[in-house]
């Protein structure tokens, strides 16, 4: 599946250089209803939901994508006001979770949840993939990622930050395969900036964008290959 990840230019260059993408922690996502989309009135089930959310946050994170790059609101919210870029990935279909947007919180059979001693696989899938309908403009596709200390750094505040590795090679083993980069209409990244973060063996398809003259859409412009110039010996990715 082809998906689009909106990001600032600064962090896009870091992703290219280090061959990895930051994993978002569940309890830090912008929607406070993450994993809480069910309508619960039973206190025991509420407790189970809170325990589930804590456990999920400790073991898993997410990388959020969109199924489109044409919506200008996405560029404004997630790509530094159109000054950033979109990284284009191909991810495995079986790891892509399409978000289901709903106007109301969904109902769960509380008695069944209590009887099973927890949530069924179907319940979990619904909890992970349901968001309020006002978020629908995002057309979100997400990928759940296990938190592995091998791809972890401690930030300036002493907090663990996790990453998922990516590859530019179609034959690579990484689930994240970077196949392109789309520049925002206000992006000042030059091809040389991008090339400086790619290995000499790399070629990345770069696409410019422009405002559509007949609609409120971002449309594609010129597409061109950018060849890397960085030597392998200078590469310090996946640290």
PADREN-361562 format. One record per residue: x, z, y of N, C-alpha, C, O in turn; residue in three letters. Coordinates in steps of 0.001 Angstrom, whole numbers, plus 524288, in hexadecimal, padded with zeros to 5 digits. Last residue first. Layout:
<rs>
XZYXZYXZYXZYALA
...
</rs>
This chain:
<rs>
854B883A39812C88579B83F1981309853C18439D8135B8555C848248139BUNK
8517182FD38129E84FD08336580E7E853288385580E518544783A5D80A1AUNK
85C73828E18186A856F982A00817788563582DAF812DE859B982E8E80FB5UNK
865838257F81D288652A82B2281BCD85F8882C8F81A9D85DE9830F781BA9UNK
86E7981B1081D398691481CC181C78868EA8226C81AB786BD1823FE81737UNK
87803816E781DB08765B819EF82242870FB81C498218D86F2081F2F824E8UNK
878D38111A814C487C27815C78151587A998193C819AD87BAF81DEB819AAUNK
8728680888816DE870A480C7181324873C58118D813A18719C815CD812FBUNK
871418050982454874318050981F76872308096481BEA8706080D7081DC6UNK
8671F7FE4282AE8869A88033E829B486C80802FC8247E86A68800F3820ABUNK
861407F60082D30866D97F58882E65869DB7FA6682CB686EA57FA8D82D16UNK
856227EE7A82888859097F33A8298E85ECF7F24682A82860FD7EE4F828E2UNK
84E137E54382EB4852037E64D82AC28553B7EB1982C48856D47EBAC830C8UNK
841267E28183047845837E5588329F849407E6DA82E36847B57E96C82A73UNK
838C17D7648319983BDB7DAEF82E558401F7DD94831898426A7DB388350BUNK
82C8E7D72C838A8831EE7D558837EA834D97D94083477833917DDE28346BUNK
820FA7D34D83EFD823537D60D83A96828BB7D3C9839898296A7CF0683986UNK
819507D49C84A8981DAF7D22E847D581FA67D5AC8436981FF27DA6F84403UNK
80DB27DB7F8489B810977D7A684BA7814D67D5448484F813FB7D40F843BCUNK
800F47E0328453B806677DF0B843F8808A37DAF6847A1805E77D7788497CUNK
7F92A7E88084D9C7F9EF7E423849FD7FFBE7E2FA84958802FB7E49584C84UNK
7F0617F24784FFF7F5ED7F105850177F6C27ECC184C0A7F5367ED5B84787UNK
7E4337F0D1856C57E74C7F114852097ED0C7F0168534C7EE617ED7385718UNK
7DA817EEE285C727DDB37F39685CFF7E0DF7F4758580A7E0407F8728556CUNK
7DB037E0D985F1F7D8D27E59285CAC7DC627EA2C85DD57E0AD7E98985FE6UNK
7E0027D87B8638D7DA547D81B8630A7D7D17DCDE8607B7D3117DCFC85FBAUNK
7EAA87D9968638B7E8357D81D8687A7E2407D809868387DFB07D79286C43UNK
7F1687E41685DBD7EDF57DF9985D0C7EB1B7DE7A8622E7E95B7E217864D3UNK
7FE337E78B860E47F8A97E8AE8619F7F58A7E3B2860DA7F6D67DF9A86305UNK
807EE7E6F2856A7805FA7E5CC85BE2800397E73985C287FDAF7E80385827UNK
813F27E96084FA080E487E9768504680CE17E818855E98102E7E81885968UNK
81DDD7E4E68468781C1E7E69A84BAC8162B7E6A384BD5813A27E4358488CUNK
823F97E8C083ADD81FAE7E5E083D5381E797E833842A581E1B7ECF784331UNK
82E007E71C831B082C287E9B8836698281C7E64C8391C828C67E18F83991UNK
832C87E9348254582F527E5E68285882D1A7E90982CE382AA37ED1782C1BUNK
83FF07EBCE8229483AB87EDFA82371837947EA46826DE8397A7E86F82AE2UNK
84A107EC2B819BF847367E8CF81D5C841AC7EAE881DC283F097EBB0819D1UNK
856557F1F781628850B87F2478172284ED47EDF181AC2851967EC4881E54UNK
860E07F2868155685E1D7EF9C81140858437EF478122D855817EC9880F4BUNK
863E87F90481D37865347F37C81DBB8625A7F026819A9861867EB7C81A7BUNK
8595D8020881FEB85E2E8008D81D4D85EFD7FAAE81DAF85B447F7B881E62UNK
854398055C82C7D853AA802EA8275B85900801C58250F85CB7800AC827E8UNK
855A580879836718542380C8A832B88533780A5F82D388519B80D3E829B6UNK
857BF7FFA383C0F85BDB803A083BD985A9F807FD8380385E1E80AE983678UNK
84E7F7FA0683C04852C27F84C838A4856E37FC80837F2859437FCEF833CAUNK
8490F7FF3E843FD847347FF9083E9484B907FE3383ACC84C4B800D7836D9UNK
84EFF7FC6884C9384E11801F484B7884C77802B2845CC84E448064884326UNK
84E487F18C84C448535F7F3FB84B4E852E27F9CE84A2B855F77FBF48472AUNK
843CD7EFDD84F00845947EEAC849AB84AD67F1318486684BC07F2CC843F5UNK
83FF67FB0D856C58420C7F5C98563D8438B7F4C68508D844757F87684D9BUNK
835458025385B3183939801B18571E83AE37FBFA856CD837977F87C85696UNK
82D3F803EF861FC83200801A58642883676801658602F83AEE80060861A1UNK
81FA7801D3861368246A8038E85E8882930800D8860DB829357FC188619BUNK
815F17FF47864548195F8018F8684781E9B8034C8660A821A3805F0868AEUNK
811477FB9285B67811637F81485FEE814D77FA2386456816817F724867B6UNK
819617FF1D85042815017FFC9853CF815937FC588589D819D47FA6F859C6UNK
81DE87F7BE8455E81F0C7FA1F84A6781A177FA9584DB1816F77F6EF84DECUNK
81E727FA0A8383081B597F78D83C5181C3F7FA7E8416081B707FF398419FUNK
8259A7F73482CEC825367FA98831868225E7F78D835C5823AB7F30D836D9UNK
8256F7F70481EAF825247F4C7823EA824E17F8EE8281A8240D7FD8A82704UNK
8263F7FBD881542826597F62981533825FD7F3C381AA2826367EEFD81B2DUNK
82A568065080E09829CB804718136482A577FE898137982E637FC6E811F3UNK
8244E80CEC8048682784808418053A8266C8060E80AA3822228042B80BB6UNK
82326818857FE98822C18163B803C682676811988042C82B398124680429UNK
8267A81B0B7F4BA820FC8198D7F5618200E816F47FAAA81CA28139D7FB31UNK
832CE8160B7F05F82FBB8194C7F3E482A25817547F4698292A8129F7F486UNK
838A780F1E7EAC28354A812B37E7D4831C7815F57EB5282E1C818687E968UNK
839AD801897EEC283AF9807157EF038370480A727EC2583295808D27EB3AUNK
837807F7447EF8D838787F92A7EA44839C77FF037EA3583ADE801327E611UNK
836DF7F53C7F9F1832097F4BE7F6E6832A87F6F57F16E82ECD7F8607EEEEUNK
83D2D7FDBE8029E83DB87FA037FE5C838B57F9E27FB26836907FDF97F9CEUNK
83C99805878096683B858006380B9283BD97FC2E8076183AEA7F79680874UNK
836C1811F78068A83A8480DC880586838CC808D5808448342D8080980952UNK
8363B81FE8808B38341181A9F808F483856816AC807D383CFA817E68081EUNK
832C982D3B805C58368E828FE8063B833C0823B98064182F7A8232C8041EUNK
82CC88369580D8C82C1D833218090D82FCC82E87809CD82FEC82C2D80DFEUNK
82FB0843C0811A082FD183E1C8125482EBD83B5E80D2382FA683D86808EFUNK
82D1484FCC818A282D9B84CB4813E282D32846E18150982ABD84540818D5UNK
8325785AE081E5482FFE855C381F62831298524C81AB7835A4851E081906UNK
831648687082030832908642281CA882F9085F3681E3C82AE285F6381F53UNK
8360186EA482BDB831AF86D168286A8334A8687E825068363086510826BFUNK
83CA287188833BC83D478740482EA38390B872AA82ABC8388987543826B8UNK
83C0A86BE983C7A83900870B983C6F8394D87390837338369D8777483653UNK
84179862F883A63843BC8669383E2F840E286BCF83E6C8430586FAD84053UNK
83F448617782C4683F6385FB9831B28417C864028354E843148682A8337DUNK
844E585E738209784330862DD823C5843A18613982972847D685FC282B41UNK
84048854B58179B843EC8568E81B8E8419D85B4D81E4683CDD85C0D81E3FUNK
83F3384E8080B3D83D628527880EE8841BA853D2812BB8464D8540D81145UNK
83F56849C68011D83E78846CE805EB83C3E84A7080A1A838018498D80C32UNK
84047851BE7FA0D8448484DF37FA438441F84AA57FF3584819848E780148UNK
837168572F7FA1083B4D859347FD5383FF8855877FD9D843498561D8010CUNK
82B6F850797FB0F8301E8510F7F7E283497852CD7FB68835C6850387FF49UNK
81E5E84FF67FA558228C851FA7FDA782738853617FA3E82701856F07F704UNK
817B58441B7F74781993849397F5B281E1A84AE77F9298214C847AE7FABEUNK
80E4483DBD7FED0813C783E137FD568150B843A17FBA68139F847647FE49UNK
803FE8349E7FFD78059B839FB7FEF080B3483A057FCE980CB2836C37F9B4UNK
8010582BA980952803D982C548047580584832068040C808298340980786UNK
7F5BB8259180F297F9CC8299380ED97FC4A829B8809787F9F58281B80596UNK
7F01081DED8188C7F1CB81DE9813177F61782200812D47F9BA821E3815F9UNK
7E61B81D5C822287EAAA81FED81FD77EB3381EF7819FE7E77281F27816FFUNK
7E1688195B82B4F7E197816468267A7E618818418230D7E96A8153E8214FUNK
7E00281DC68350B7E54681DC2832D97E5C381A3B82E117EA048185382CE1UNK
7D5A181DFC837637D8BA819DD839D97DE3881980837877E0CB81577837F6UNK
7D18D82713832BF7D1458222582FF57D48F81DC6832457D62381A3582F74UNK
7D081830CB836997D5DB82F11835907D60482992833517DA3B8279A83218UNK
7C5F883277836A67C8638312C83BA77CE1282F7283B137D03B82CF383E92UNK
7C367835E482C827C2C88305682DD27C54982ED2833057C69F82A42833BEUNK
7CC9383E608265A7C82383D9E829D77C8168380382BDF7CC30835B182CD5UNK
7D12983B69819537D1F283D0781EC57CD0383BD8821E27C9BA838BA82042UNK
7D5B983C7480C657D13683C7080FEA7D2AE83E66815567D51F84282815E6UNK
7DD9383D55804DA7DC928382F8072A7D8158380680B187D6C1833CD80CF9UNK
7DE9084751800D57E332844D0803017E1D084007806427E48D83EC780A02UNK
7D493849587FCF87D6BF84CB5801067DB5584A15803CF7DBEB84A908088FUNK
7D3BE841B97F5367D032841897F9AA7D23F844D67FE317D1BB84354802BAUNK
7DB6C844FB7EE3D7DBBE83FCE7F0987D85D83F587F56E7D9E383CE67F948UNK
7D76E84EB47EB7A7DC6384E607EE4C7DCF2849237F1067DEB1848D67F57FUNK
7CE5184BDD7E5F07CDF884F107EAB17D2D984E6F7EE077D28484DB97F2C6UNK
7D306846917DD9E7CF8E843BB7E1287CEEF846A67E6547CF008444D7EA86UNK
7D82C84EBE7D8CE7DB4284A697DAF07D8058473C7DECC7DA088456E7E2C5UNK
7D1D985AC17DD0E7D2ED8569E7D94D7D6398525F7DBEA7D6F68526C7E0AAUNK
7D60F867567E15D7D40E862297E2867D57C85E4A7DE3E7D9C585E7E7DC11UNK
7D2D3873207DA1B7D5B4870167DE057D35186AB77DE9A7CF14869A87DC97UNK
7CD3C877127D2007D19487A227D3F17D4D58774D7D7FC7D932878F37D929UNK
7C475872707CE9E7C966870117CCF07CE23873357CEB17D288872217CD10UNK
7BD37878BE7D3E17BD3E8789B7CE2B7C260876727CC0C7C469878627C825UNK
7BF30876367DE3B7C04087B887DC6C7C0A787BA57D67D7C40387E4F7D44FUNK
7BBE386BB97DE147C13686D117DFB77C2B68726E7DDA37C6FA873237DB89UNK
7B16986D0B7DB387B4FA86A427D7B87BAA986B7F7D9097BDE086C3B7D588UNK
7AD7A872557E3E37AD3F874CF7DEB77B1138723A7DAF57B3A9874DF7D7E3UNK
7AEE386AE57EBE07B1CD86FCD7EBF77B1E48725A7E6957B5F2874527E4E8UNK
7B05485E637ECC67AD48861DF7E9767B055866F47E8D37B3EB867487E5A3UNK
7B20785A9B7FA0B7B43085B717F4D47B09B85F287F1DD7AE2D8629D7F428UNK
7AF4F85151803EC7ADA9855DA800E37B092855F57FBB17B173851E67F943UNK
7B6EA84D9F80F487B42F84C9080A5A7B312851A3807657B590855A880845UNK
7B42D84D5981CCF7B74384F8C818897B42D84EF18137A7AF6C84FA981365UNK
7B0D7840FA822A77AFB884669821577B3668484381D0F7B57A8452181A10UNK
7B45C836E5823F67B265839AA828987B16783F79827A07B1258428B82B51UNK
7C099832AB81E3C7BB388347181DA87B96E83763822867BC8E83A16824FCUNK
7C99082A0B818C47C7C082C8A81D977C1EB82DBF81D317BEBE82A5881BFCUNK
7D35882A9480FF47CDB8829B7810307CB9C82CCF814DB7CBD58319C814E6UNK
7DFA98248480F167DC7A828C18112E7D6C88270F811937D591822BB81349UNK
7E660820E4803D07E34381F148083B7DFA98237880A057DCF0825DB806DAUNK
7F274822C37FF5D7ED788258D7FFAA7EA9C823BF804937EC39824EF808F1UNK
7FB6981D347F70D7F8C381C877FC127F36481F1A7FBDE7F02A81DC27F890UNK
7FF9D81D177ED75801088217F7F0C07FE65821457F61A7FF18824C97F94EUNK
7FCB4814077E8C47FACC818DA7E65A7FC6E81DC07E95B7FAD5822137E7FDUNK
801C480C587EE907FC1D80CF97EF1B7FA3D812367ECFB7F6A1814917EF1DUNK
80DBE80FA97F4C680ACE80ECF7EFEB804FE80FC67F0B180377813967F331UNK
80FFC8093A8012E80FEB80DEA7FDEF80CC280CCF7F902809698095B7F90DUNK
8170A8034B80AB78141680224805F38147D806F780284818C68089E80118UNK
816778050E81890818228068D81350814B58040380F2B81025802C98100DUNK
81AF2803C182511817818015D82131819A58028781BC381E158012981A85UNK
81AA780B8082FFF81DB680A2D82B61819EA8084E827318161E80AFB825F2UNK
81884808C183CF1815F780995837EF819CC807FF833AF81BED803AF833C4UNK
81D9380F708486381D3D80B1C844B2819AA80C9B8402C818058111883FA8UNK
81BD5812CF855FE81E1881365850D381D6D80E8E84D7881CCD80A3484F6AUNK
8162B8113185E9F81BD38109385F3681EA58110485A038234580FC38599FUNK
80BCF8136685D6880D5180DE985CB18132980CFA85D9F814F28088485D71UNK
80C3A81E9085E00809B081B678620780B66815BB8621080C578137B86635UNK
81171821A38549E813AA822A5859CC8116B81EFB85DEF8144C81C9C860F9UNK
80B0A81FC884C1180FCA81CAC84CD98118C81CF585281812F481904854DFUNK
801A98253984B8B805A5826448479380AB2823298483B80E54823E58452BUNK
7FAC0822BB853D07FAFC82807851B47FFD88291884E7D801F482D6A84EABUNK
7FC5C81805856197FC7681BE685A3F7FD518216885820800498246E85A65UNK
7FB298134E84C5D8002A812D984F13800A18170585351804CD8194B8540DUNK
7F0AC815CB84ABD7F4A5817BD847287FA0C8178E849A87FD2181B3584921UNK
7EBEF81009852967EBB0815B8852D67EFC38182E84F3A7F20B81C3585088UNK
7ECC88058484FD57F02A8078B853FB7F02880D7A8545B7F3F280FC48563CUNK
7ED56800A1843397EA4E8041C846A37EDDA8066B84ADA7F1A38091384988UNK
7F3BB7FB0083C687F1737F850840EC7EEAC7FBE6844C87EDBE7FA538493BUNK
7F7687FE83833397FAB27FFAD837C07F8517FD6983CBB7FAAB7FDDC840E7UNK
7F173804C5828027F194800D282C1F7F58880254830447F6E1806EA830C8UNK
7F11480CEF8215B7F050807D281EFD7F0898036E822F27EFE77FEE08218BUNK
7FB1A8165E823B87F621813E7825027F5D080EB7822227F9C880C6D820AEUNK
8004B8226581E72800A081CEB81FF37FB4681B2A821E77F77781E19821C0UNK
8072682E1681CB48025782B8681E6580374826028204780714825158234DUNK
80B72835A9812A580D1E831BC8166D8084982E84817AE805AB82C7E81431UNK
80AC68436180FE98088683E2680FF780B8C83AAD813C080DE083C8781787UNK
80EAE84D188066680DCA84B4880BAD80B82845D480B6880A6B843D980729UNK
80E7F858287FDA680DB8852A47FEF780D60851D5804D680BFC8555B807CDUNK
80FD6862D07FC1E811FE85F2D7F841811F78597F7F9FB8150A856597F809UNK
80B62868538042B8107886A0C802428130D865FE7FEC5817D8865B87FE77UNK
801C78638A805618058686337809B280B01864B2807F080ED98629D809F0UNK
7FCF3866737FC007FE0B860F57FD0E8022A8606B8014B805AE85D2B800D9UNK
7FC0A8713F7FD8B7FF2E86F367F93B800AD869867FA248051F867F87F92DUNK
7F54287172806207FA72873D6806887FE0F871B78025080299870858035CUNK
7EC7A86C9A801AF7EF1B86A2A806257F49986C51806D57F83886960807FDUNK
7E9CF873CE7F9C17EB2E86E6B7F8717EE3C86BDC7FCE47F2288693E7FBF2UNK
7E72587C6D7FFEC7EB8887CCE7FC407ED768775B7FAD27F22B876637FAAFUNK
7DE6B8783A804F27E2EC879D8808077E7C987A468049C7EC0A878B080633UNK
7D7D58769D7FC4E7D97D872267FF7F7DE518738D802B07E1EF8706880319UNK
7D617880C37F8DB7D8D187D137F56C7DADB878647F8837DF1E876707F771UNK
7D07388468801877D58C886B6800487D8B5883017FCDA7DD5B8822B7FDC0UNK
7C77B87E6D800917CAB087E02805447D029880118043C7D40787DBA805E1UNK
7C3B5882637F74D7C59787D027F7667C8E787C0A7FC427CCB9879217FC0CUNK
7C0EB88C457FAAC7C4B788BBA7F6757C7078863E7F66F7CBB88858C7F5A4UNK
7B94888A3C802357BE3F88C8A803D97C26F88BFB7FFA67C70688B4B800E8UNK
7B21487EE6803D17B35988311800237B8CC885298015E7BC8B882278018BUNK
7B13C87697809EF7AEA887B4D80BDD7AFE287FF6808617AEDB8846F809D0UNK
7B79586B2380D8D7B78886FC180A367B49D8743480CD97B579875618116EUNK
7B93085E4980D4D7B5BA8621A80FC07B53D866C280C0F7B2C986660807F1UNK
7C5FD8587380DFE7C145859F980B2C7BE4285E1E80E397C07E8610E8114FUNK
7CF338569F813037CAC985353814737C5BF854BF811A67C1A585281812C9UNK
7D92B85A958130D7D4C985E30813F07CFD085B32815457CC9785D0E81850UNK
7E177853FE8131A7E06B856C980E337DBFF85AB980EB77DB2885DE080B2FUNK
7E172854BD820A57E413852A781C127E348856468176E7E44785AF8817BCUNK
7DD5885856829CE7D9D285846825527DC59855D7820757D9AD854F781C8FUNK
7E43F856DB831D27E42785C0E82F627E08D85C5782AA37E0AF8602D827BEUNK
7EC0684C27833777E6A084D7C832227E67C852C882F667E86D8533582B05UNK
7F6BF84B34834837F39A84BC0839437EDEE84D3D8382F7EB4C84F5C83B9BUNK
7FE4A8534882BBE7FBA684E6882D167F7D784F55831997F5F5853AF83263UNK
802AC85C2E8281E8043E85A9182D59801B08557382F07802CA8537B83347UNK
8003E85E1981DF07FE3B861DC821C47FFE18608F8275D7FEA48637C82AFAUNK
80594855E2818DF7FFE3855DD819167FDD68598181D5A7FA1C8582B82016UNK
8106784FA081EB580E518542781BF2808718547581CDC80694853658212AUNK
81507842C681D01811E68465E8203080FF784ADB81CC580E19849F98186DUNK
821C783E7F81AEB81CD583FE481868819FC843C681BE981C48847A581D99UNK
8293083456820988278F839CB8209D8223683A7081E0B81EA28375781EE5UNK
8307582B93818EE82C2B82C5281C9782A4D831F181C26829E183410817DAUNK
83CE6824F28179D8390F828D8816088350C8297781A5B836088281881EDCUNK
8468C8207E81A81843A181E94815F583FC0822AA813F483F61823AE80F44UNK
84BD2822948237084C378266C81F3E84961824D981A46849BE827878164CUNK
849AD819CA829CB84F0B81B87828EF84F8281EEB824108531A81E42820F0UNK
83EC08191C829BC841EF814BB827EE847678168A8267984982815048226DUNK
83C33822D782E0583A508217A828CD83D7E81CFF8268383ECC81D0F821E3UNK
840BF821F3837D4842BA825E3834308410E824A882E9C844138255482AEDUNK
83A5D81A1F83BEF83FEA8190883B2E8426281CFD83776845B881B968344BUNK
8310781FC883C508316881B178391483716819C7837FB838788187783391UNK
832F48276584392832988290583E218329A8245683A6A83408824E1835DBUNK
83369820E784CA6837AA8247384B4083784825D28457583B7A82574842C1UNK
829BD81BEF84D0582E7D818E084C23832F981C4D84A4C835F681AD0846D7UNK
81FA2822A9845CB822A1821A284A898278781E80849318293D81E76844B3UNK
8161781C7D83D7181A5C8202383E4281D1C81ED68436981CEB81A5F8452FUNK
80D338194E8335080E4981968838E68123E81DBE83A13811D98221383806UNK
80D50811C68287480E9B8171082A3081045816E382FE48144A814968312EUNK
8050F80ABA82032807C880AD182537808798107282709804C18137D82728UNK
8057C803E9813AE8037E807E581746807168083781C0980B7E8064B81BF9UNK
8020D7FCCA808B6804DA7FC9980D9E8025380072811707FD9A8004481253UNK
8034B800007FB5D8000080000800008037680000804DF80752802DB80522UNK
</rs>
